[in-house]
Amino acid sequence: MKELFDQVSYQCAKTTTQRYSTSFSLGIRFLAADLRPHIYNIYGFVRFADEIVDTFHGFDKAGLLEEFRQETWKAIERGISLNPILNAFQHTVNRYHIDHLWIETFLKSMEMDLYKDQYNSEELKEYILGSAEVVGLMCLHVFTRGDRVLFDALKSKAMDLGSAFQKVNFLRDLHADYEVQQRAYFPDIDPTNLSDQEKAQIEADIEREMLSGYEGIKQLPKDSRFGVYLAFRYYFKLLKKIKKTQSERVMTERIRVSDSRKYAIFVTSLLRHQANLI
């Protein structure tokens, strides 16, 4: 039965999300039940592409990514794929009429990771547009259930939030990106010699985008608001911890939020949500 294969495909996307990101998985759990599978599907697609360029060392990454791109478009056109992740993703794309340009823009940013190890300001904007902002737009399109007026009102704020999350990841992974992947995303920044002033400038830019994104979260439909707010609170806490951490540590270790702190964030976020204080 095709329905069983689709169920297995959806479960693959859900398992991928849960295994790769406990934080996002927690947020997704608090979306409306009919929205959750589609956000899992988007995350599964994004994660598989990211894994190709980030971890498949010793393999033909460029060839694998191109095959993934071609199979993505075939899946969307045919309405089926033998790749469970792509089968699940095409369901979401076709169900919500996800803009194909967003998908291609995302894949283009993944391709940039194959040949670029340093970025200037314009290249970084292009990379973040594809790697984070359009992913946020895919999710927003699901959250707003096709309400174009609401989507347009929240579009720029969703892009800011996606950009902020990505930049927090860049700061958190500064050491690993440079030592393992030989990448330096922030323009004119030496990952081995990050000054306090440079770090503060990056943090101020992220905080500005975070607060813009938060204004958008408050206007989301109630059945998706808490899940996104929870992710925001986690990333905002991570940013605050990075701000309190000396540059030397940021350059040599991965800063993280402890599980106990994540639980505290969840509890306080839930209380604020229940009291309508988001």
Secondary structure as GFF3:
##gff-version 3
##sequence-region A 1 278
A	DSSP	alpha_helix	2	20	.	.	.	ID=ss1
A	DSSP	alpha_helix	22	29	.	.	.	ID=ss2
A	DSSP	alpha_helix	36	55	.	.	.	ID=ss3
A	DSSP	alpha_helix	61	78	.	.	.	ID=ss4
A	DSSP	alpha_helix	84	96	.	.	.	ID=ss5
A	DSSP	alpha_helix	100	115	.	.	.	ID=ss6
A	DSSP	alpha_helix	121	128	.	.	.	ID=ss7
A	DSSP	pi_helix	129	133	.	.	.	ID=ss8
A	DSSP	alpha_helix	134	143	.	.	.	ID=ss9
A	DSSP	alpha_helix	148	172	.	.	.	ID=ss10
A	DSSP	alpha_helix	174	179	.	.	.	ID=ss11
A	DSSP	alpha_helix	196	217	.	.	.	ID=ss12
A	DSSP	alpha_helix	222	244	.	.	.	ID=ss13
A	DSSP	alpha_helix	247	250	.	.	.	ID=ss14
A	DSSP	alpha_helix	259	274	.	.	.	ID=ss15
###
